Amino acid sequence: MISVLVTGVTTPIGERLVRSLVADTRVAHVLAVALEPQEQALPFAQGNRLTYLSVDLTRTRRVHELLFGPARDLGVEVVVHLSTHRDPHKRGRRVHMANVEALRSILDLSHRHPTIRRVVVRSFGVVYRVSMELPVLVTEDHPLNLGGRAPQYVRDRVEADLTACARMGLTDAEIVVLRCAEALGPGNGSQLFDYLDAPVAFRPGGFDPMVNVATVADIVRGLELATHGSGEGVFNIPGWDTLPLSACLRKWGTSSIPLPGSVIQRLYNLRHLTTGSEFEYGLNHQRMHYGLVLDGSRARDVLGYSPENPVDWPVGGPARRDPDAIRHAR
C-alpha cells in the first residue's frame, strides 16, 4: 500500500482522482492539496485515509513545509501534480510561478526525499507544435511549441513539461509526464468546451481540423495507472473521440459560421471583454486550422492505458442551456 500526495484537487479531475484513490485498497492515505480553504475545497468529508491541506505552492518555503512535514509523516511515496493556472488570459510572474516554479520546487525537494519515490506530472497536448508541415497524429517525440511568439499559457506549459523531462534519471525519484488530451467539460480549463458553449461558434473558413477529446474519467484512469506504475518517461494520454471540428459542433448542438481568421480573432476578443469567456482564438489558431491527435501507443504498451469512455455529446442545444448535458460531459 502507498500514500499519495495530489495537488490541484479542487478541479473536476483532481476531485475525481482523490475519490478514486481513497476508494482504492492499494492506497493507504491520500494527502490532498489546493490553494482554497478547507471549507471551500473537497465537497466530501475527510476520513482516516484522507487529509486536505490549503497550501500556496508558489512559495518554496510552503512546499518544503508540506513535503518535509505532513508528506514525510504520512510516508508519501507518490506525488501527482495537477496544479496549474487555467485562465489563458492571465499573464505575468504570479501565473508563471503557479505553472512552472511550483513544479520546479516539488522536483527539487523530491530529490533525496526520505519517502517520495515517484512524481507524476500532468502535462497537456497543447505543448506540441502544430503546423501544415507536421503530422496531425503526434507521438511523444513530436516537436514542442518553442516559438517565442507563443502565448504565456503555452510557453509556461512547455517549460513545465521540459523541466520535468530534464530531471528524468538525475534525481532519486522516478518522473512521469502525461501529455493529456483536452478533458471536455466545465472547470477543466478546456478551451474547446468554452468554444462549444455558445449559441454560435466562429471557425476558419475552408478548414475542418481533426480533434481528439477525452473525458475526466479517462484522464483520471491514466493518472491512476501512472501512480501505481514503475519506471519513468513521457506518455500521451488520448481520449476516445477523434472527429472533425464540424462534427464536434453538430454533436454539441452549436451553430457555426465560417469566417476569415482575422475577423474571428476580433470577435472572440470582444466576446471575452463582454462575457468573460475563456476561449482565446490566438491560442487555438493553429489547431483550428490543422488539428492535433495524440498517439497513445506508448501509454497502451507501457502503462496499459487505452481510452474507454466516449464523450456523452449533448443533444438539442449548447451545454450551457442544459445542466444535465454538462454533468454528462464531465
C-alpha positions in Angstrom: 0.0 0.0 0.0 1.2 3.5 -0.8 0.4 7.0 0.3 -0.2 9.6 -2.4 0.0 13.4 -2.4 -2.3 15.1 -5.0 -2.1 18.8 -5.8 -4.8 20.8 -7.6 -7.6 18.7 -6.1 -10.4 21.3 -6.5 -10.7 20.8 -10.2 -13.1 18.1 -11.6 -10.1 15.9 -12.5 -8.4 16.4 -9.1 -11.6 15.8 -7.2 -12.4 12.6 -9.1 -8.8 11.3 -8.7 -8.9 11.8 -4.9 -12.3 10.0 -4.7 -10.9 7.1 -6.7 -7.6 6.9 -4.7 -9.5 6.9 -1.4 -11.6 4.0 -2.6 -8.5 2.1 -3.8 -7.5 -0.6 -1.4 -3.9 -0.3 -2.6 -3.7 3.3 -1.2 -3.1 3.8 2.5 -3.6 7.5 2.6 -4.3 10.5 0.3 -2.9 13.9 1.1 -4.9 16.4 -1.0 -3.6 19.9 -1.6 -5.0 23.0 -3.1 -5.0 26.8 -2.5 -8.6 27.1 -1.4 -9.5 26.9 2.3 -10.7 23.6 3.6 -14.4 24.6 3.8 -14.3 25.6 0.0 -12.4 22.6 -1.2 -13.4 18.9 -1.4 -17.2 18.5 -1.2 -16.9 15.3 0.7 -15.8 14.6 4.3 -12.3 13.7 5.3 -11.7 10.4 6.9 -8.9 8.2 8.3 -7.5 7.9 4.8 -7.8 11.4 3.5 -6.2 14.7 4.7 -6.8 18.1 3.0 -4.3 21.0 3.3 -4.5 24.5 1.9 -1.0 25.3 0.6 0.2 28.1 -1.7 2.6 26.1 -3.9 4.1 29.2 -5.5 6.0 29.7 -2.2 9.0 27.4 -2.0 9.0 27.5 1.8 5.4 26.3 1.9 6.3 23.4 -0.4 9.2 22.5 1.8 7.0 22.5 4.9 4.5 20.3 3.0 6.9 17.7 1.7 9.1 17.5 4.8 6.2 17.9 7.2 2.8 16.1 6.6 4.0 14.3 3.4 7.0 12.8 5.3 4.9 12.0 8.4 2.4 10.1 6.2 5.1 8.3 4.3 4.0 9.7 0.9 5.6 7.7 -1.9 3.9 9.2 -5.0 3.2 12.9 -5.8 0.6 13.6 -8.5 1.0 17.2 -9.6 -2.2 18.6 -11.3 -2.0 22.2 -10.2 -1.8 24.8 -13.0 -3.3 28.2 -13.7 -6.2 27.5 -16.1 -7.2 31.0 -17.4 -5.3 31.7 -20.7 -6.0 35.5 -20.3 -4.0 35.8 -17.1 -0.3 36.6 -17.5 2.7 37.7 -15.5 5.1 36.5 -12.9 2.4 35.1 -10.5 1.0 32.9 -13.2 4.4 31.6 -14.2 5.1 30.7 -10.6 1.9 28.7 -10.4 2.6 27.0 -13.7 6.3 26.4 -13.6 8.0 27.3 -10.3 5.7 25.3 -8.1 6.6 22.2 -10.1 10.3 23.1 -10.0 10.1 23.3 -6.2 8.4 19.9 -6.0 11.0 18.3 -8.2 13.9 19.9 -6.3 12.6 18.8 -3.0 11.7 15.3 -4.1 15.4 14.6 -4.7 16.8 12.7 -1.8 13.4 12.9 0.0 13.1 10.2 2.6 9.9 8.7 1.3 9.0 10.1 -2.2 10.0 7.7 -4.9 7.8 8.8 -7.9 6.4 12.1 -9.3 3.6 12.1 -11.8 3.1 15.4 -13.7 0.0 16.1 -15.7 1.1 17.9 -18.9 -1.0 18.9 -21.9 -1.3 18.2 -25.6 -1.0 21.9 -26.2 2.7 21.7 -25.7 3.1 20.2 -29.2 3.8 22.3 -32.2 1.1 22.3 -34.9 1.7 23.4 -38.5 0.9 22.4 -42.0 4.3 20.7 -42.4 3.9 18.4 -39.4 1.7 15.3 -39.0 -1.6 15.6 -37.3 -1.1 12.3 -35.4 1.6 13.1 -32.9 3.9 10.8 -30.9 5.9 11.7 -27.8 8.9 12.7 -30.0 6.9 15.3 -31.9 8.4 18.8 -31.9 7.2 21.0 -29.0 5.9 24.6 -29.4 9.1 26.5 -28.5 8.1 29.6 -30.5 8.9 32.9 -28.8 5.6 34.3 -30.0 3.5 31.6 -28.3 1.2 33.0 -25.6 2.4 32.6 -22.0 -0.3 29.9 -21.5 1.6 27.7 -23.9 5.1 28.8 -23.0 4.6 28.0 -19.3 3.2 24.5 -20.1 6.1 23.8 -22.4 8.6 25.0 -19.8 7.0 22.9 -17.0 7.0 19.8 -19.3 10.6 20.3 -20.2 11.6 21.0 -16.6 10.2 17.6 -15.6 11.7 15.8 -18.6 15.2 17.3 -17.8 15.1 15.8 -14.3 14.5 12.2 -15.5 17.4 10.0 -14.5 19.0 12.8 -12.5 17.0 12.5 -9.2 16.2 9.7 -6.8 12.5 9.9 -7.7 11.1 8.5 -10.9 9.4 11.2 -13.0 6.4 10.5 -15.3 5.0 13.2 -17.6 1.5 12.6 -19.0 0.6 14.8 -22.0 -3.2 14.6 -21.8 -5.8 15.3 -24.4 -8.3 18.0 -23.6 -10.9 16.9 -21.0 -14.1 18.2 -22.4 -16.2 19.6 -19.6 -16.6 22.6 -17.2 -14.0 23.5 -14.7 -11.1 21.8 -16.5 -9.8 24.8 -18.3 -10.9 23.3 -21.6 -10.7 25.8 -24.5 -12.9 23.6 -26.7 -15.6 23.4 -24.1 -15.8 27.2 -23.8 -15.7 27.4 -27.6 -18.7 25.0 -27.9 -20.5 26.6 -25.0 -22.1 29.3 -27.1 -25.2 29.8 -29.3 -22.8 30.4 -32.3 -19.2 29.4 -32.9 -16.9 31.0 -35.5 -14.5 28.8 -37.3 -11.9 29.4 -40.0 -13.4 29.2 -43.5 -12.1 26.3 -45.6 -10.6 24.3 -42.7 -12.1 21.4 -40.7 -9.3 20.0 -38.5 -9.4 16.7 -36.6 -9.6 17.0 -32.8 -9.2 14.4 -30.1 -11.1 14.9 -26.8 -11.1 13.0 -23.6 -13.4 12.6 -20.6 -12.5 13.3 -17.0 -12.9 9.5 -16.3 -10.2 8.6 -18.8 -7.7 11.2 -17.7 -8.1 10.1 -14.1 -7.6 6.5 -15.2 -4.3 7.4 -16.9 -3.2 9.2 -13.8 -4.0 6.2 -11.6 -2.1 3.8 -13.9 0.9 6.1 -13.7 0.6 6.4 -9.9 0.8 2.6 -9.5 3.3 2.0 -12.3 7.1 1.9 -12.2 9.8 3.4 -14.4 9.7 6.9 -15.9 9.1 8.6 -19.2 6.7 10.7 -21.3 3.3 9.4 -22.3 0.5 10.7 -24.5 -3.0 10.2 -22.9 -5.5 10.5 -25.7 -9.3 10.5 -25.4 -11.8 8.1 -27.1 -13.3 10.6 -29.5 -11.4 11.7 -32.6 -13.6 13.6 -35.1 -13.6 16.8 -37.3 -14.3 20.1 -35.6 -17.5 20.4 -37.6 -18.7 17.1 -36.1 -18.0 18.4 -32.6 -20.1 21.4 -33.3 -23.0 19.3 -34.6 -22.8 16.8 -31.7 -22.8 19.7 -29.2 -25.7 21.4 -30.9 -23.8 24.6 -31.7 -24.3 26.5 -34.9 -21.1 27.6 -36.7 -20.2 30.4 -39.1 -17.0 30.2 -41.3 -15.1 33.4 -41.3 -11.6 34.7 -42.0 -9.2 34.2 -39.1 -8.6 38.0 -38.6 -12.3 38.6 -38.1 -12.6 35.6 -35.7 -9.8 37.0 -33.5 -11.6 40.3 -33.1 -15.0 38.7 -32.4 -13.6 36.4 -29.7 -11.7 39.3 -28.1 -14.9 41.2 -28.0 -16.7 38.1 -26.5 -14.1 37.9 -23.8 -14.5 41.5 -22.9 -18.3 41.4 -22.7 -18.9 37.9 -21.2 -15.6 37.0 -19.6 -15.4 33.8 -21.7 -12.1 31.9 -21.6 -11.7 30.8 -25.2 -8.9 32.6 -26.9 -8.6 32.2 -30.7 -4.9 33.2 -30.8 -4.1 30.3 -28.5 -6.0 27.8 -30.7 -5.3 29.4 -34.1 -3.0 26.6 -35.5 -5.1 23.7 -34.1 -8.3 25.2 -35.6 -6.6 25.1 -39.0 -4.5 21.9 -39.0 -5.6 19.8 -36.0 -3.8 17.6 -33.5 -4.5 14.0 -32.4 -2.4 12.3 -29.7 -1.0 8.8 -30.5 -1.4 6.7 -27.3 0.5 3.6 -28.4 3.3 4.1 -25.8 0.8 4.6 -23.0 -1.1 1.4 -24.1 2.1 -0.7 -24.3 3.8 0.5 -21.1 1.1 1.8 -18.8 -1.8 -0.4 -20.1 -3.8 2.7 -20.8 -6.4 2.9 -23.6 -9.4 5.4 -23.6 -12.6 3.6 -22.6 -15.2 6.4 -22.1 -16.6 8.3 -25.1 -18.0 11.8 -24.6 -21.7 11.8 -24.0 -22.4 14.5 -26.5 -25.5 16.7 -25.6 -28.5 16.9 -27.9 -30.8 19.8 -28.6 -28.6 22.8 -27.8 -25.4 24.1 -26.2 -24.5 22.5 -22.9 -24.8 25.8 -21.0 -28.6 25.6 -21.7 -28.8 22.0 -20.4 -27.3 21.4 -16.9 -27.8 17.6 -17.4 -25.6 17.8 -20.5 -22.8 19.4 -18.5 -22.9 16.7 -15.9 -22.7 14.0 -18.6 -19.8 15.8 -20.3 -17.9 15.7 -17.0 
